[in-house]
Protein backbone atom coordinates (compact mmCIF):
# COMPACT_ATOMS: atom_id res chain seq x y z
CA UNK A 1 0.00 0.00 0.00
CA UNK A 2 1.30 3.47 -0.92
CA UNK A 3 1.95 6.04 1.81
CA UNK A 4 -0.39 9.03 1.79
CA UNK A 5 1.18 12.44 2.33
CA UNK A 6 -0.47 14.48 5.05
CA UNK A 7 0.07 18.07 6.04
CA UNK A 8 1.02 21.11 4.00
CA UNK A 9 3.18 20.75 0.92
CA UNK A 10 6.66 22.00 1.92
CA UNK A 11 7.37 23.26 -1.60
CA UNK A 12 4.25 25.45 -1.56
CA UNK A 13 5.12 26.84 1.88
CA UNK A 14 8.66 27.57 0.71
CA UNK A 15 7.34 29.51 -2.28
CA UNK A 16 5.04 31.59 -0.08
CA UNK A 17 8.04 33.06 1.75
CA UNK A 18 10.24 33.53 -1.34
CA UNK A 19 7.96 34.45 -4.25
CA UNK A 20 6.93 38.05 -4.81
CA UNK A 21 3.60 39.26 -6.13
CA UNK A 22 4.23 39.79 -9.86
CA UNK A 23 1.65 42.54 -10.50
CA UNK A 24 -0.89 44.90 -9.01
CA UNK A 25 -1.02 47.17 -6.02
CA UNK A 26 1.36 45.00 -3.98
CA UNK A 27 3.78 44.15 -6.78
CA UNK A 28 7.15 42.89 -5.47
CA UNK A 29 5.80 42.15 -1.96
CA UNK A 30 6.38 38.60 -0.72
CA UNK A 31 3.20 36.54 -0.96
CA UNK A 32 3.35 35.74 2.76
CA UNK A 33 3.33 39.49 3.49
CA UNK A 34 0.25 40.37 1.46
CA UNK A 35 -2.49 41.98 3.56
CA UNK A 36 -5.57 39.90 4.34
CA UNK A 37 -7.81 42.54 2.75
CA UNK A 38 -6.04 42.04 -0.60
CA UNK A 39 -6.38 38.26 -0.33
CA UNK A 40 -10.07 38.66 0.55
CA UNK A 41 -10.52 40.76 -2.58
CA UNK A 42 -8.95 37.98 -4.68
CA UNK A 43 -11.15 35.43 -2.91
CA UNK A 44 -14.26 37.39 -3.91
CA UNK A 45 -13.10 38.12 -7.48
CA UNK A 46 -11.40 34.77 -8.08
CA UNK A 47 -7.76 33.83 -7.72
CA UNK A 48 -5.71 33.92 -10.93
CA UNK A 49 -5.27 30.63 -12.75
CA UNK A 50 -2.23 28.42 -12.32
CA UNK A 51 0.50 28.36 -9.72
CA UNK A 52 -0.01 31.95 -8.53
CA UNK A 53 -3.68 31.28 -7.84
CA UNK A 54 -2.80 28.17 -5.84
CA UNK A 55 -0.26 30.12 -3.81
CA UNK A 56 -2.62 33.03 -3.16
CA UNK A 57 -5.40 30.64 -2.16
CA UNK A 58 -3.03 28.86 0.19
CA UNK A 59 -1.79 32.00 1.92
CA UNK A 60 -5.40 33.20 2.19
CA UNK A 61 -6.38 29.98 4.00
CA UNK A 62 -3.28 30.14 6.21
CA UNK A 63 -4.05 33.70 7.30
CA UNK A 64 -7.78 33.08 7.61
CA UNK A 65 -7.18 30.16 9.97
CA UNK A 66 -4.40 31.78 12.04
CA UNK A 67 -1.71 29.39 10.81
CA UNK A 68 0.98 31.92 9.89
CA UNK A 69 3.26 30.37 12.51
CA UNK A 70 3.76 27.51 10.03
CA UNK A 71 5.83 29.92 7.93
CA UNK A 72 8.08 31.15 10.75
CA UNK A 73 10.79 28.47 10.37
CA UNK A 74 10.93 29.12 6.61
CA UNK A 75 11.15 32.88 7.10
CA UNK A 76 14.06 32.37 9.50
CA UNK A 77 15.75 30.02 7.05
CA UNK A 78 15.55 32.48 4.15
CA UNK A 79 16.04 35.73 6.01
CA UNK A 80 18.76 35.07 8.55
CA UNK A 81 20.02 38.25 10.17
C-alpha atoms as one frame of an Amber mdcrd trajectory, in Angstrom:
protein
   0.000   0.000   0.000   1.296   3.472  -0.922   1.948   6.044   1.808  -0.385
   9.031   1.788   1.178  12.437   2.329  -0.467  14.480   5.050   0.074  18.069
   6.041   1.022  21.107   4.001   3.182  20.750   0.915   6.662  22.001   1.919
   7.369  23.261  -1.601   4.254  25.447  -1.564   5.119  26.841   1.881   8.661
  27.567   0.707   7.335  29.509  -2.278   5.038  31.587  -0.078   8.042  33.060
   1.745  10.244  33.527  -1.344   7.959  34.447  -4.249   6.925  38.050  -4.812
   3.598  39.260  -6.130   4.231  39.786  -9.862   1.646  42.536 -10.495  -0.894
  44.900  -9.011  -1.018  47.168  -6.024   1.356  45.000  -3.983   3.784  44.153
  -6.783   7.149  42.892  -5.467   5.804  42.152  -1.964   6.377  38.596  -0.717
   3.200  36.540  -0.963   3.355  35.740   2.758   3.329  39.494   3.489   0.245
  40.366   1.459  -2.493  41.980   3.556  -5.570  39.898   4.339  -7.814  42.539
   2.755  -6.044  42.040  -0.601  -6.376  38.264  -0.325 -10.069  38.656   0.550
 -10.521  40.755  -2.578  -8.950  37.977  -4.676 -11.155  35.429  -2.908 -14.264
  37.392  -3.914 -13.099  38.123  -7.480 -11.402  34.769  -8.079  -7.763  33.828
  -7.724  -5.710  33.923 -10.929  -5.267  30.626 -12.754  -2.228  28.420 -12.319
   0.504  28.364  -9.722  -0.011  31.949  -8.529  -3.677  31.279  -7.844  -2.802
  28.166  -5.839  -0.259  30.115  -3.808  -2.624  33.032  -3.163  -5.400  30.640
  -2.161  -3.030  28.859   0.186  -1.786  32.001   1.917  -5.402  33.196   2.188
  -6.375  29.981   4.002  -3.276  30.137   6.205  -4.046  33.699   7.302  -7.784
  33.079   7.614  -7.176  30.156   9.974  -4.402  31.776  12.041  -1.706  29.387
  10.809   0.978  31.924   9.890   3.260  30.368  12.514   3.765  27.508  10.027
   5.827  29.917   7.926   8.078  31.150  10.751  10.793  28.467  10.365  10.928
  29.121   6.614  11.149  32.882   7.103  14.062  32.369   9.505  15.746  30.016
   7.051  15.555  32.479   4.151  16.042  35.728   6.012  18.761  35.068   8.547
  20.016  38.248  10.168
